Amino acid sequence: MDTDEIEALIESAIPDAEARVTMPRVHNDEAEDDHYAAVIVSPAFEGETLVQQHQMVYDALDDHMTTDIHAMELSTYTPEAYAEHGDGELDV
């Protein structure tokens, strides 16, 4: 699964989401290349706990979390929190 596919899954399932997915760890072993990191910004996270925000992302990825994705590092933000604490790389 490539990063664009993961971004599309997240953005289609979470209202008004902007997602950036990367592969932060590069491994020589083919089985180890399914580690990803995602930054997701959405107003849908407003009023949700961090656990609830992450659950929304896991729900968006559905069965891919058990078949195509071994590990996913998540950073989730509301637009306001991203403006204050994010890296500024997403257009939100």
GIKA-V278493 format. One record per helix or strand of 3 or more residues. SS is the DSSP state (~ for helix, > for strand). FROM is the first residue (numbers start at 1). TO is the last residue. Records with the same first field share a line. If there is no record, write none. Layout:
SS->FROM-TO, FROM-TO
This chain:
~->3-13, 30-32, 43-45, 50-61, 64-67, 79-85
>->18-22, 35-41, 71-77
